[in-house]
Amino acid sequence: MMLTIDQVHNIIDETNGVLVVESFGVDENGSLKGKILTDTIPEADGLEWEVEISPSYPFRALDTEPIKFVNRSLLDYPHVMEEGNLCMHPADYEDAATQFAHDLEQLKEWVKRYYVEGEKDEHYEHLVVNHQPIRNEYYTFCFAETTTNFDDEDYGIVNYVMLLDGQLLHKRVRNGLAREFVSHKQFKKHIIPCNISLAYKQPISYDGVYCLLKEPPAVHDKFIIKRYAELAKLMTQQQIDFIHKFEESHKGDKGFFPLFCGYKIQNGEIHWQVMILFMENLPIEAYRTGTGSHREWHTKFKEGNIAWAQTENVSYNQFFGRGAMDEALSAKKMLVMGIGAVGSMVAETLTRCGAKRITLFDFDEKDPGNVCRSEYHFFTGITEKTAELEGKLIQISPHLECDSLVPFVDCAIKASNDDPAAIQELLNEFDIIFDCTTDNQLMQVLDRAGLSSRIVNLSITNYAQDLVCAISPNVTETVRLVYGLLGRDTETDLYNPTGCWNPTFKASYNDIACKVQFAMKHLMRMLSRHEPMGSFYVSENETNLIINRI
């Protein structure tokens, strides 16, 4: 139930250091509005705040805080937004009165820390950019750290690719990704590549312009500037001239091009803000000064507002910042053999956890029956498993280098059963081999080959009752031992599709995935040396999944 005016006044009266200076009332939208004063230091004037409490209080609606404390004179202080409202993330209380009392205490805490004591936050906050439609469409550009550094006040061409279009609030989103910068500051141009996978450096690309600014394009150190005149102060004349030269070289073109404006942030990295420039309404013009032999041409920005796009840093540490495998493990070269139900889940899990180099192997095709319990799509129809999964994994991570071994490798390995050196030459380039083929012959050949690679053999019993993980050495012996101990019936009650085809075990996606993910959690810890290395199998009872070490 929403707060009443009397409740609001009573709670404020009971809160030390807060006074009502303009009584609260209800506006045409049903919100409660009034003004309060918070104490600062003894014998000093307090801070006056406009307060607005929405009808949904204490619940957020559309991810918007249901209460606003506004003071437009405090824009230079941390956590005060462009409209003067304090950015708050209070603890949640279902009772409105308790929530309001807590919100007032949080307001007092902000006044004490940031206004009275002048505290500054250690972590960096990006400039506030209101992501608005530009000509009825949204624009977003991603970028990643570069392999080499930029010169001060650098400028040149940014080469980018367009990703798939998205949708936001029923409007189209055009998504781009920078793949390299070409510096034109020095007489000899040089390329500054972005740290992204080769897959994103091969498609059709487009050109824009980049400029490193003298300082961040900020107002009050946190809000993005809005007019070209403000931007011009942050650029060198050479940079402005280069943008105009780019415009002139593309006269007659239609559409838009992005202008990447870079600046250094606290940790020394370069952050990019991108503005959208339309070819029929370019912001830089040439003008002439002087007369006769003293005439000179110059360039300058026109008057006007900047159309800022949204930018996202997709550097590896940012992309996987919410959680990734150990850094040393992510750099290892991995081979996933057999990408059916278990293998496709293993490959996707490795990708989403930050693996940088994965090679796939399978000689089978994906058909509609594989979709229900593997990481494939029906929409792509009949296709090679390796081709589809490779495409999917690359779409997941811009930091993954992914390729496939040709199907003939299966013959080559088995034909070299008596020639371990040949198998070693073929497979020793991989640090870790995940064998998910359930091919006992391949398992035995790999086991005897004396590979320097770590072999992880994963298989699952009928109805996904158990998942067996055997780790080299002695994979074959371990698998036989565990299956003997389990005593599972592996020959009857299998799934037999129509036609002549090998039967397969019965289990749903959920049956398989829960055990695969549980096993992968421990495997990645073992391979990162956070757990002792050793074979195991995963079983379950009515309430738990259980790791059984061999």
C-alpha positions as CSV (number, residue, x, y, z in Angstrom):
1,M,0.0,0.0,0.0
2,M,1.3,3.4,-0.9
3,L,2.4,5.8,1.8
4,T,0.0,8.5,2.9
5,I,1.0,12.2,3.3
6,D,0.7,11.9,7.0
7,Q,3.0,8.8,7.1
8,V,5.6,10.6,5.1
9,H,5.6,13.7,7.4
10,N,5.6,11.5,10.5
11,I,8.6,9.4,9.3
12,I,10.5,12.5,8.4
13,D,9.8,14.1,11.8
14,E,11.1,10.9,13.5
15,T,14.4,11.0,11.4
16,N,17.2,13.0,13.0
17,G,18.8,15.6,10.7
18,V,15.9,15.7,8.2
19,L,13.2,18.4,8.0
20,V,10.1,19.1,5.8
21,V,10.5,22.5,4.1
22,E,7.6,22.1,1.7
23,S,4.6,19.9,2.6
24,F,4.0,16.8,0.5
25,G,1.0,16.6,-1.8
26,V,-0.2,14.3,-4.6
27,D,0.4,15.3,-8.2
28,E,-1.7,14.5,-11.3
29,N,0.2,11.2,-11.8
30,G,-0.5,10.0,-8.3
31,S,3.0,10.6,-7.0
32,L,3.8,12.2,-3.7
33,K,5.9,15.3,-4.0
34,G,7.5,17.7,-1.4
35,K,10.8,19.2,-0.3
36,I,13.1,18.2,2.6
37,L,16.3,19.6,4.2
38,T,19.2,17.4,5.3
39,D,21.8,18.6,7.8
40,T,25.4,18.8,6.7
41,I,27.8,20.2,9.3
42,P,27.1,22.3,12.4
43,E,26.3,26.0,11.8
44,A,26.1,25.4,8.0
45,D,23.1,25.5,5.7
46,G,21.6,22.1,5.0
47,L,20.9,20.6,1.6
48,E,17.5,21.0,0.1
49,W,16.0,18.1,-1.9
50,E,12.9,17.7,-4.0
51,V,11.4,14.4,-3.2
52,E,9.1,12.4,-5.5
53,I,7.6,9.0,-4.4
54,S,5.9,7.0,-7.2
55,P,2.6,5.2,-6.8
56,S,4.5,1.8,-7.1
57,Y,6.6,2.6,-4.0
58,P,8.3,0.6,-2.5
59,F,8.5,-1.5,-5.7
60,R,10.6,-0.7,-8.7
61,A,8.8,-0.5,-12.1
62,L,10.7,-0.9,-15.4
63,D,13.9,-1.0,-13.4
64,T,13.4,2.5,-12.2
65,E,13.8,3.5,-8.5
66,P,10.4,4.4,-7.0
67,I,11.8,7.4,-5.1
68,K,13.8,10.4,-6.2
69,F,15.9,12.9,-4.2
70,V,16.8,15.8,-6.5
71,N,19.2,18.7,-6.0
72,R,20.5,20.1,-9.3
73,S,23.3,22.1,-7.6
74,L,25.2,18.8,-6.8
75,L,26.1,17.6,-10.3
76,D,29.8,17.6,-9.5
77,Y,29.3,15.1,-6.7
78,P,29.4,11.3,-7.1
79,H,26.2,9.4,-7.8
80,V,24.2,12.5,-8.8
81,M,22.6,12.0,-12.2
82,E,22.2,14.6,-15.0
83,E,18.7,15.6,-13.8
84,G,20.0,16.1,-10.3
85,N,18.5,13.0,-8.8
86,L,20.6,10.8,-6.5
87,C,21.4,7.4,-7.9
88,M,20.3,5.0,-5.1
89,H,20.3,1.2,-4.8
90,P,18.7,0.7,-1.4
91,A,18.0,-2.6,0.3
92,D,14.5,-3.9,-0.4
93,Y,11.7,-3.8,2.1
94,E,8.1,-4.9,1.3
95,D,6.7,-2.5,3.8
96,A,6.6,1.1,2.4
97,A,7.0,2.9,5.7
98,T,10.1,0.8,6.6
99,Q,11.5,1.4,3.1
100,F,11.0,5.1,3.3
101,A,12.8,5.3,6.7
102,H,15.7,3.3,5.3
103,D,15.8,5.5,2.2
104,L,16.1,8.7,4.3
105,E,19.0,7.1,6.3
106,Q,20.7,6.2,3.0
107,L,20.3,9.8,1.9
108,K,21.9,11.0,5.1
109,E,24.8,8.5,4.6
110,W,25.4,9.9,1.1
111,V,25.5,13.5,2.5
112,K,28.0,12.5,5.1
113,R,30.3,10.5,2.8
114,Y,30.3,12.5,-0.4
115,Y,29.2,16.0,0.4
116,V,30.7,16.6,3.9
117,E,33.7,14.3,3.8
118,G,34.4,14.6,0.0
119,E,34.8,10.9,-0.6
120,K,35.6,9.7,-4.1
121,D,34.9,6.1,-5.3
122,E,38.0,4.1,-6.3
123,H,36.3,2.2,-9.2
124,Y,35.8,3.9,-12.5
125,E,32.4,4.9,-13.7
126,H,31.9,5.4,-17.4
127,L,30.4,8.6,-18.7
128,V,26.7,8.7,-18.6
129,V,25.3,8.5,-22.1
130,N,21.5,8.3,-22.6
131,H,21.0,5.7,-25.3
132,Q,18.4,7.3,-27.5
133,P,17.1,6.4,-31.0
134,I,18.9,8.1,-33.8
135,R,16.6,8.6,-36.8
136,N,14.2,6.1,-35.2
137,E,16.9,3.4,-34.8
138,Y,19.4,2.5,-32.1
139,Y,23.2,2.1,-32.7
140,T,25.6,0.1,-30.7
141,F,29.4,-0.4,-31.2
142,C,31.6,-2.9,-29.4
143,F,35.4,-2.6,-29.2
144,A,38.2,-4.6,-27.6
145,E,41.7,-3.8,-26.3
146,T,44.3,-3.5,-29.0
147,T,47.5,-5.4,-29.5
148,T,49.6,-2.2,-29.6
149,N,49.3,1.3,-28.2
150,F,48.1,4.5,-29.7
151,D,50.1,7.7,-30.0
152,D,48.8,10.7,-28.1
153,E,46.2,12.7,-30.1
154,D,46.2,9.9,-32.7
155,Y,43.7,9.6,-35.5
156,G,42.9,7.5,-38.5
157,I,40.5,4.9,-39.9
158,V,38.6,2.4,-37.8
159,N,37.7,-0.7,-39.7
160,Y,34.5,-2.4,-38.3
161,V,32.1,-5.2,-39.1
162,M,28.3,-5.1,-38.7
163,L,26.8,-7.8,-36.5
164,L,23.2,-9.0,-36.7
165,D,20.6,-6.4,-36.1
166,G,18.8,-6.4,-32.8
167,Q,15.6,-4.9,-31.4
168,L,15.1,-2.5,-28.5
169,L,11.7,-1.1,-27.5
170,H,10.3,-2.3,-30.9
171,K,13.0,-0.4,-32.8
172,R,15.9,-1.7,-34.9
173,V,19.4,-1.9,-33.3
174,R,22.3,-1.7,-35.6
175,N,25.3,-3.5,-34.0
176,G,28.9,-2.9,-35.0
177,L,32.3,-4.3,-33.8
178,A,35.6,-2.5,-34.3
179,R,38.2,-4.9,-35.6
180,E,41.3,-2.7,-36.3
181,F,42.5,0.9,-36.3
182,V,44.7,2.3,-39.0
183,S,46.8,5.3,-37.7
184,H,47.3,8.2,-40.1
185,K,49.0,10.5,-37.7
186,Q,52.5,9.6,-39.0
187,F,53.6,9.7,-42.7
188,K,53.7,5.9,-42.7
189,K,50.4,4.4,-41.8
190,H,50.3,1.5,-39.3
191,I,47.7,-1.0,-38.3
192,I,46.6,-1.4,-34.7
193,P,44.5,-4.7,-34.5
194,C,41.9,-5.4,-31.8
195,N,42.2,-8.5,-29.7
196,I,39.3,-10.5,-31.2
197,S,39.2,-13.8,-33.0
198,L,40.0,-14.2,-36.7
199,A,36.4,-15.1,-37.4
200,Y,35.4,-11.4,-36.9
201,K,38.2,-10.2,-39.1
202,Q,37.2,-12.0,-42.2
203,P,33.6,-10.8,-43.1
204,I,32.8,-7.7,-45.2
205,S,33.9,-4.6,-43.4
206,Y,33.3,-0.8,-43.4
207,D,35.4,2.3,-42.5
208,G,34.8,5.0,-40.0
209,V,37.1,7.5,-38.3
210,Y,38.8,7.5,-34.9
211,C,40.4,10.3,-32.9
212,L,42.1,10.2,-29.5
213,L,40.8,13.2,-27.6
214,K,42.9,15.5,-25.3
215,E,40.7,14.6,-22.4
216,P,37.4,12.8,-21.7
217,P,34.4,14.4,-23.5
218,A,32.7,15.0,-20.2
219,V,30.7,17.6,-18.3
220,H,31.0,17.4,-14.5
221,D,33.4,14.6,-15.1
222,K,30.6,12.1,-15.7
223,F,28.1,13.3,-18.3
224,I,28.8,13.1,-22.0
225,I,29.1,16.4,-23.9
226,K,26.2,17.1,-26.2
227,R,27.3,19.7,-28.8
228,Y,29.9,19.7,-31.6
229,A,31.3,23.0,-30.3
230,E,32.3,21.2,-27.0
231,L,33.9,18.4,-29.0
232,A,35.9,20.7,-31.1
233,K,37.8,22.0,-28.0
234,L,39.0,18.4,-27.4
235,M,40.4,17.8,-30.9
236,T,43.5,19.0,-32.7
237,Q,43.1,20.8,-36.0
238,Q,44.8,17.9,-37.7
239,Q,42.1,15.6,-36.4
240,I,39.3,17.9,-37.6
241,D,41.0,18.2,-41.0
242,F,41.3,14.4,-41.3
243,I,37.6,13.9,-40.5
244,H,36.7,16.5,-43.2
245,K,39.1,14.7,-45.7
246,F,37.3,11.4,-45.0
247,E,34.0,13.1,-45.6
248,E,35.2,14.5,-48.9
249,S,36.5,11.1,-50.0
250,H,33.1,9.6,-49.5
251,K,31.0,12.3,-51.1
252,G,28.0,10.8,-52.8
253,D,27.9,7.8,-50.5
254,K,24.7,7.1,-48.6
255,G,24.1,6.1,-45.0
256,F,26.3,6.8,-42.0
257,F,29.7,6.4,-40.6
258,P,30.9,6.2,-37.0
259,L,33.3,8.6,-35.4
260,F,35.2,6.8,-32.5
261,C,36.3,9.3,-29.9
262,G,38.8,7.7,-27.5
263,Y,40.1,8.9,-24.2
264,K,42.2,7.3,-21.4
265,I,40.4,6.2,-18.2
266,Q,41.9,5.7,-14.7
267,N,43.6,2.3,-15.4
268,G,45.3,3.6,-18.5
269,E,43.0,1.8,-20.9
270,I,41.4,3.7,-23.8
271,H,37.6,3.9,-23.8
272,W,35.7,4.7,-26.9
273,Q,32.5,6.7,-27.3
274,V,31.0,6.6,-30.8
275,M,28.9,9.2,-32.6
276,I,26.9,8.6,-35.7
277,L,27.4,10.9,-38.7
278,F,25.1,10.8,-41.7
279,M,26.5,11.5,-45.1
280,E,23.9,14.0,-46.1
281,N,24.3,16.1,-43.0
282,L,28.0,16.1,-42.1
283,P,29.1,18.2,-39.1
284,I,32.4,19.6,-40.5
285,E,32.6,22.3,-43.1
286,A,35.4,24.1,-45.0
287,Y,35.7,27.8,-44.9
288,R,38.1,30.3,-46.5
289,T,40.0,33.2,-44.9
290,G,42.0,36.0,-46.5
291,T,42.0,37.4,-50.0
292,G,44.2,37.0,-53.1
293,S,47.4,35.2,-52.5
294,H,46.7,35.1,-48.8
295,R,43.6,33.0,-49.0
296,E,43.6,29.9,-46.9
297,W,41.1,27.0,-46.4
298,H,40.3,25.8,-42.9
299,T,37.8,23.3,-41.4
300,K,35.6,23.6,-38.4
301,F,32.6,21.9,-36.8
302,K,29.1,23.3,-37.5
303,E,26.7,24.0,-34.8
304,G,24.6,21.1,-33.7
305,N,23.9,18.3,-31.3
306,I,25.9,15.0,-31.2
307,A,24.1,11.7,-31.9
308,W,25.9,9.4,-29.5
309,A,25.6,5.6,-30.0
310,Q,26.0,3.1,-27.1
311,T,29.4,1.5,-26.8
312,E,30.5,-1.7,-25.1
313,N,34.0,-2.9,-24.2
314,V,34.2,-6.6,-25.1
315,S,37.9,-7.1,-24.2
316,Y,38.5,-10.5,-22.8
317,N,38.6,-9.4,-19.1
318,Q,35.3,-7.5,-19.6
319,F,33.5,-10.1,-21.7
320,F,34.3,-12.8,-19.1
321,G,34.3,-10.5,-16.1
322,R,31.3,-12.2,-14.5
323,G,33.1,-15.5,-14.4
324,A,35.6,-17.5,-16.3
325,M,37.9,-20.5,-16.0
326,D,41.5,-20.1,-14.7
327,E,43.6,-17.9,-17.0
328,A,46.2,-20.6,-17.6
329,L,43.6,-23.1,-18.5
330,S,41.8,-20.8,-21.0
331,A,45.0,-20.4,-23.0
332,K,45.5,-24.2,-23.5
333,K,44.7,-25.7,-26.9
334,M,41.8,-28.1,-26.6
335,L,40.4,-30.8,-28.8
336,V,36.8,-32.1,-28.4
337,M,36.3,-35.4,-30.1
338,G,32.7,-36.6,-30.6
339,I,30.3,-33.6,-30.4
340,G,27.0,-35.4,-29.8
341,A,25.0,-34.8,-26.6
342,V,27.9,-34.8,-24.2
343,G,30.6,-33.4,-26.5
344,S,28.6,-30.4,-27.7
345,M,27.8,-29.5,-24.1
346,V,31.5,-29.8,-23.2
347,A,32.5,-27.5,-26.1
348,E,29.9,-24.9,-25.4
349,T,30.7,-24.9,-21.7
350,L,34.4,-24.4,-22.4
351,T,33.5,-21.5,-24.7
352,R,31.3,-19.7,-22.3
353,C,33.9,-20.1,-19.6
354,G,36.5,-18.4,-21.7
355,A,38.4,-21.0,-23.7
356,K,40.5,-19.3,-26.4
357,R,41.4,-22.3,-28.7
358,I,39.1,-25.2,-29.4
359,T,39.3,-27.8,-32.2
360,L,36.3,-30.0,-32.9
361,F,36.2,-33.5,-34.4
362,D,33.2,-35.6,-35.5
363,F,32.5,-37.3,-38.8
364,D,28.8,-37.4,-38.3
365,E,26.0,-35.1,-39.6
366,K,23.5,-33.4,-37.4
367,D,19.9,-34.4,-38.1
368,P,16.6,-33.3,-36.4
369,G,16.8,-36.1,-33.9
370,N,20.0,-34.6,-32.4
371,V,18.5,-31.3,-31.5
372,C,16.4,-32.3,-28.5
373,R,19.4,-33.1,-26.3
374,S,22.5,-31.4,-27.9
375,E,23.7,-27.9,-28.5
376,Y,22.3,-27.7,-32.0
377,H,19.4,-25.9,-33.8
378,F,16.6,-27.3,-36.0
379,F,16.6,-24.2,-38.2
380,T,19.9,-25.1,-39.8
381,G,18.6,-28.4,-41.1
382,I,20.9,-31.3,-42.1
383,T,24.6,-30.3,-41.8
384,E,27.9,-31.4,-40.5
385,K,28.0,-31.3,-36.7
386,T,31.4,-29.7,-36.8
387,A,30.3,-26.9,-39.2
388,E,27.2,-26.0,-37.1
389,L,28.9,-26.2,-33.7
390,E,31.9,-24.2,-34.9
391,G,29.7,-21.5,-36.2
392,K,27.7,-21.4,-32.9
393,L,30.7,-21.2,-30.7
394,I,32.2,-18.4,-32.7
395,Q,28.9,-16.5,-32.3
396,I,29.1,-16.9,-28.5
397,S,32.6,-15.6,-28.0
398,P,34.6,-13.0,-30.0
399,H,37.8,-14.4,-28.3
400,L,37.6,-18.0,-29.5
401,E,39.7,-19.4,-32.3
402,C,37.7,-22.5,-33.4
403,D,38.4,-25.0,-36.2
404,S,37.8,-28.6,-37.0
405,L,39.7,-31.7,-37.9
406,V,38.7,-33.5,-41.2
407,P,36.7,-36.7,-40.8
408,F,39.7,-38.7,-42.3
409,V,41.5,-38.2,-39.0
410,D,39.5,-41.1,-37.5
411,C,41.0,-43.5,-40.1
412,A,44.5,-42.0,-39.8
413,I,44.5,-42.5,-36.0
414,K,43.3,-46.1,-36.2
415,A,45.5,-47.0,-39.1
416,S,48.4,-45.9,-37.0
417,N,47.6,-48.2,-34.1
418,D,51.1,-49.7,-34.3
419,D,52.8,-46.4,-35.0
420,P,52.4,-44.2,-31.8
421,A,54.8,-41.6,-33.3
422,A,52.4,-40.9,-36.1
423,I,49.5,-40.3,-33.7
424,Q,51.7,-38.2,-31.5
425,E,52.6,-36.0,-34.5
426,L,48.9,-35.6,-35.2
427,L,47.6,-34.9,-31.7
428,N,50.4,-33.7,-29.5
429,E,49.7,-30.1,-30.5
430,F,46.7,-30.3,-28.2
431,D,47.1,-29.7,-24.4
432,I,43.8,-31.4,-23.5
433,I,41.8,-33.9,-25.5
434,F,38.2,-34.4,-24.4
435,D,37.2,-37.8,-25.9
436,C,33.3,-37.9,-25.9
437,T,33.0,-40.4,-28.8
438,T,32.1,-43.5,-26.7
439,D,34.3,-45.2,-29.3
440,N,36.1,-47.9,-27.4
441,Q,38.5,-48.7,-30.2
442,L,39.5,-45.0,-30.4
443,M,39.8,-44.9,-26.6
444,Q,42.2,-47.8,-26.7
445,V,44.4,-46.4,-29.5
446,L,44.7,-43.0,-27.8
447,D,45.5,-44.7,-24.5
448,R,48.4,-46.6,-26.0
449,A,49.8,-43.7,-28.1
450,G,51.8,-42.1,-25.3
451,L,50.5,-38.6,-26.0
452,S,51.8,-35.7,-24.1
453,S,48.2,-34.4,-24.2
454,R,46.0,-34.8,-21.2
455,I,43.1,-37.1,-22.2
456,V,39.7,-36.7,-20.6
457,N,37.3,-39.5,-21.6
458,L,33.6,-38.7,-20.9
459,S,30.7,-41.1,-21.3
460,I,27.2,-41.5,-19.9
461,T,25.1,-44.6,-19.0
462,N,21.6,-45.3,-20.2
463,Y,19.0,-42.9,-18.8
464,A,22.0,-40.8,-17.8
465,Q,22.1,-42.6,-14.5
466,D,25.9,-42.0,-14.3
467,L,28.6,-40.0,-16.1
468,V,32.0,-41.5,-16.2
469,C,35.1,-39.4,-16.4
470,A,38.4,-41.2,-16.9
471,I,41.6,-39.1,-17.0
472,S,44.9,-40.3,-18.5
473,P,46.9,-42.3,-18.0
474,N,45.2,-45.7,-18.1
475,V,41.9,-44.5,-19.5
476,T,40.7,-47.8,-20.9
477,E,41.4,-49.7,-17.6
478,T,39.6,-47.0,-15.6
479,V,36.5,-47.0,-17.9
480,R,36.2,-50.8,-17.8
481,L,36.7,-50.8,-14.0
482,V,34.0,-48.2,-13.4
483,Y,31.4,-49.7,-15.8
484,G,32.1,-53.1,-14.1
485,L,31.5,-51.6,-10.7
486,L,28.3,-49.9,-11.8
487,G,26.9,-53.0,-13.4
488,R,24.7,-50.9,-15.7
489,D,22.8,-52.7,-18.5
490,T,24.2,-51.0,-21.6
491,E,22.6,-53.3,-24.2
492,T,18.8,-53.3,-23.7
493,D,16.1,-50.7,-23.6
494,L,18.0,-48.3,-25.9
495,Y,16.4,-45.9,-28.4
496,N,16.0,-47.5,-31.8
497,P,14.9,-45.0,-34.5
498,T,13.1,-46.1,-37.7
499,G,15.6,-47.5,-40.2
500,C,19.0,-49.1,-40.0
501,W,20.9,-47.0,-37.4
502,N,22.9,-47.7,-34.3
503,P,20.8,-47.5,-31.2
504,T,21.6,-44.9,-28.6
505,F,21.0,-44.3,-24.9
506,K,17.8,-42.7,-23.6
507,A,18.0,-39.5,-21.7
508,S,16.7,-36.0,-21.9
509,Y,18.7,-32.8,-22.3
510,N,18.2,-32.0,-18.7
511,D,19.3,-35.5,-17.6
512,I,22.5,-35.2,-19.5
513,A,23.3,-31.5,-18.9
514,C,23.0,-31.5,-15.1
515,K,25.7,-34.3,-14.9
516,V,27.9,-32.8,-17.6
517,Q,27.9,-29.4,-16.0
518,F,28.6,-30.9,-12.5
519,A,31.5,-32.9,-14.0
520,M,32.9,-29.9,-15.9
521,K,32.9,-27.8,-12.8
522,H,35.3,-30.3,-11.1
523,L,37.2,-31.0,-14.3
524,M,38.1,-27.4,-14.8
525,R,39.2,-27.1,-11.2
526,M,41.4,-30.2,-11.6
527,L,42.9,-28.9,-14.9
528,S,43.6,-25.6,-13.2
529,R,45.2,-27.5,-10.2
530,H,42.7,-26.3,-7.7
531,E,41.6,-29.9,-7.0
532,P,43.7,-33.1,-7.1
533,M,43.7,-34.7,-10.6
534,G,41.9,-38.0,-10.7
535,S,39.2,-40.0,-12.5
536,F,35.7,-40.1,-11.1
537,Y,32.1,-40.8,-11.9
538,V,29.0,-38.7,-11.2
539,S,25.9,-40.5,-9.7
540,E,22.8,-39.2,-8.0
541,N,20.4,-40.0,-5.3
542,E,17.0,-38.5,-4.6
543,T,18.4,-35.1,-3.5
544,N,22.0,-34.8,-4.7
545,L,24.6,-35.2,-7.4
546,I,27.6,-37.0,-6.1
547,I,31.3,-37.1,-7.2
548,N,32.7,-40.6,-6.7
549,R,36.5,-40.5,-7.0
550,I,38.3,-43.6,-8.3
